[in-house]
Amino acid sequence: MHLPTLLLPVLSLTATAAAAAIVNGPPFPNNAFIVQSLTIYNSTKPGEYTISFFVKDPDPADSVTTVCGTQWTGAKDFPAAYRECKNPAVVYQLSDFKSMTDFVIGAKHTSTLPSLGGKTTYAKGPITKKDLVCKPTYCTLAPGATVTLPLYGFI
């Protein structure tokens, strides 16, 4: 057999293992970020939105809690690109926004600990009407409620 023929299965196996590492998530028991509070406003000026929330990555090796938030105008101009939170090791995006009671938060945490070598953990999850208590111009998480953003990968 030729060397390239022998290496092909090895390369295929290596690529599959790398993809599985990203898809299957990190090897620790807390498999979700936690949104601990959230407020979203639709101002009296139509189409002006503000969102603010606390998010926690409970990874026992590098736990972090930070506040995230921004403003935007227009239901279709939501912050789809990642934006820094107060702690710049965490960034977030709204990967989908239909209304104040139907959107998806994505977040990623890049460790600053040298021992973790810059590991980045990815999470996202929906926020829906069932998670919220709403008034005419704003919604908040129900008292005592949290929302989980399940992990979907790490690198």
Secondary structure, DSSP 4 states (H G I P E B T S, - for coil): --HHHHHHHHHHHHHHHHHHHHHH--SSS--EEEEEEEEEEE-SSTTEEEEEEEEEE--TTS-EEEEEEEEEESTT----S-EE-SSTTEEEEEEEEEETTEEEEEEEEE---GGGTT-EEEEEEEEEGGGEEE-SSEEEEPTT--EEEEEEEE-
